[in-house]
């Protein structure tokens, strides 16, 4: 059985593989660790299970996999349902995940992940607005191309898990006005997931 090391509820990267495993009903041992104020002490503790002293990290017997995207790809080798069945939907999904994984830096920096609060953003910079509009465009493309209600079609897959933290940030910072009716419906669908509610409760 997998063992997944995460930190709840504020680690958005931890949330991604955790919620995927929960939604797909894949068995795993939930290893929750706590961020410490003393970063040096935290690093020493985290190095006991993570080569980068960061979370998430997945243990599968003697194999250790770190980084959320690498973890999800590894899981998909055992569970193909992690990605969409359709070849083109899979390709699009991987592109969208990669864009999320490496992009939207200004948005993520300005709008930190905290699903426990609601603090509407008083001012949205042009750069942040551009990145938010790109997210709306990306979601709209997936929903239109593959028919919804999820980004790659009828089933929840890896590409959805990568955008759950974004859905939460939209609610936290009151950014709904940047999204269309259909992308807002998708955002609400993600926030209504039992697994996401479970993550918040810890």
Secondary structure, DSSP 8 states (H G I E B T S, - for coil): -EEEEE-TTT-HHHHHHHHHHHHTT--EEEEE----SSHHHHHHHHTTT-TTS-S-EEEETTEEEESHHHHHHHHHHH-GGGS-SSHHHHHHHHHHHHHHHH--HHHHHHS---TT-----S---HHHHHHHHHHHHHHHHHHHHH-SSBTTBSS--HHHHHHHHHHHHHHHTT-GGGS-HHHHHHHHHHHT-HHHHHHHH-
